[in-house]
């Protein structure tokens, strides 16, 4: 068994904790999205994931993608599953009806991608960039481009890529050298080499739409000289564009997704958005893309936990310490060290769901809410929470799945168990869409210090609304938020004379925010669990709630202490 | 470049920090082991490692071991390197001269294996168990067995295995089912299946000596019914024993080492030691074997750091924050987040060396020191420090090499960089020779609570000898040791009424001890660096010393806080 969509938990978080239907129905665009519809869509998505995608997890790793003479073959079954995926309408879930979409809220797409990533991270890379490409073309593309490409990308009939990185330009896109020469017919000739292009070439769809960052001849140096172009694999007349896949990378994991070196050899493309404003056009995609990476983290950790939990319930080794010891070996799931690992992962998973689903809801609030102040608050939430979700939950996916591997002992280190694949696959999520270190700098330096700490202070204030300080975790949340607020003020002040300081402690700051958000999310979960009949197994809700308090939150104090010591 | 033996650092720790030659020359057995000799042996070892073993690191991973019809072929070059290794006398470094050894101190073998592991973890698995097998046969084997096998194992002409684990018996060896039937000629017929046998079959040596845990017909159940047997691949008359390799495992990493499923099919063996006392005979090997795994952690982390450091010194991305910003992108080694990662690993590496080399010296003190009290103190050190070294430094090898991978960004996730291999290879060291959770239980439950905390209290007292509390790190060490002492007392007390409690917090306890030992080792290092001209690059000694104080030690307080909260 690979991965079972955790439908009960997802419904619980959506409906009982976040009351998503009521929130979304308040928006005119989603007046029809009631609880029944959300239930149905999630259940159908779960069915598709379990039947079509989860069974391909192991073959994706062991067979991997093959590269022969510029063509890429994906693992057996990948194309059929993808064809069923787009024909089933799944990529278009949250696209506008006029573009061939279903006009559903972003949170349903978030749930879908969390499940897909848990079931098969490699396969899910293929449609992972579709929605971002759709938004980018929709908001910045010319009418001509939209009429040719928008519906194809919205429906997923054609897949899309983001061609940013070059050999010498990774985190620093300002160093991009790819050139775009304007032609008399309004098109451009694009020349350059792009690396680490997920799905740059494959056999899943007939055409592939590349979004390419390049420089016009008169462009200023640095990031403000980049323009964005759309260049298709197949031209409108069905001839091949001069875009070549030179090789695919051998990687630590994620073998189901071809990571391509792409050479643009005077390839034909058309500009998207304004000259030299290519990064702006791409930023449209960024919060959504980072949220998706955070969702990958949650899905992968859920998959790792499912495997470890199942093993802990069948394997017996040694007697567990108890007041009355057993006569024979106990299940390893009864040993404290294993219970702690399992409960800790559940705490991160459910917390991640609350935060990621809420962020997806806020994305829609920012777009569709009639009230400007509510829109602004939603933007603030997304801006501050997204980098935290991306960095902290991908780190947890890797470290937590490694902890789950530990539950298996030696059996976790061999391929058969399937758990080591998750550790290898998940590692990349700490790197792409901006490394976790870049997320921390984005959070602290760009966003928090950028407005003098006002946005973070408002967020922390909201998180502490209505707390009962008699309840341990609520008191912890209050104390953490309070310290974080003070330290934010101190950092704003200190950064003026010591601009290097925030860069040294950005990771600690992000962790402290993550642990404060985690505490907040468990306050919400505890409120909902107490009023509802859920799985009676204490390992599902009671032990994770305890793990938050006992094993997870103490790190927040440590992180704040580390920052404080540097402020003195 | 794969791995350069860090000779300057090793000499520095051995001679300046630990004053190893003077300490060892005080023992009659090592009266001739002066500084010059130790220098020479380490330099020669470094040369061998760099020339013969390091170049095989990548081929070991990509080609791996092949299994065909019961035979195992190791990667190209592995056999030649091994033959050169044993013929060069390296396995016999610390074996007794009368057994074909060189009678050198254990610490030189420790240095050798640290370097070997850093250069090529997979290859190093082959000779990794030799010394333990040698000690086991030497102390518990009959004269007949010794005359046939001791020298072959001492010199490494024949390699050895430890056959403990069975499909249903991993951490819990009491569940072992393999049977041994006594024969009229004094031998035994051994039947059963063993799994996870490193080097169970291979082409590196002609014969392989298996040490096998099995049960006599009249054995009581559980661990006290296990006896130990020696069963060779080739019988004294050169015929094949009935020991079959059924398959080798596909693993996350360590592809250069064949992990075998071994079937003993009424195989011929001879008992080592007393009936039902097989585990006692194996325990002889345990501290040394666990020290070796700790050394693997140090070697692997050094290898990962070397790669990341080299990359950080050649790759430029973005301008680093400084009072006067550069006009062009800076080396990534100038960015605070990267400097922090690199300095943190160096702090763990050098600390690990101090502790591991000292433990190797104490192993010799425990064996050879004329004074009984000094012997006892040495045994105490080994008993308490070894599980900490094993668990904390293998965890750091995995997590720290993953941090080093992060320095490479996307380039770290592809095979070419070589760093992801270290992450995959190192992961197993957290599992074998007793999982890290088992080490924590061994430390807290068996050793610390076992003597009512007396041994730990004495160790902490010694660590704090002669501290200057005006110096920040020395004050930190004092405070940590003090808290740890108090918490140890509280745990001894609490465990009487709540026997489950120590099992919940054993991991935190081990981390707190590790961080206290790390602080102590850096007090020693700082004392030695201040009196000696070392590499002037601040990243080598100044930034790591700062990393200890700023980024590493704060975890100790968190761990103690976690335990304290459970004691209330």
Interface residues (C-beta under 8 A of the other chain):
Chain A: X165 X168 X169 X170 X171 X172 X174 X175 X195 X196 X249 X250 X251 X252 X259 X316 X317 X318 X320 X321 X322 X323 X329 X335 X336 X337 X338 X340 X398 X399 X402 X405 X406 X409 X410 X411 X412 X413 X414 X415 X416 X420 X423 X424 X427 X428 X430 X431 X432 X435 X436 X437 X440 X441 X499 X500 X502 X503 X504 X506 X507 X550 X551 X554 X555 X557 X558 X561 X562 X565 X566
Chain B: X165 X168 X169 X170 X171 X172 X174 X175 X195 X196 X249 X250 X251 X252 X259 X316 X317 X318 X320 X321 X322 X323 X329 X335 X336 X337 X338 X340 X398 X399 X402 X405 X406 X409 X410 X411 X412 X413 X414 X415 X416 X420 X423 X424 X427 X428 X430 X431 X432 X435 X436 X437 X440 X441 X499 X500 X502 X503 X504 X506 X507 X550 X551 X554 X555 X557 X558 X561 X562 X565 X566
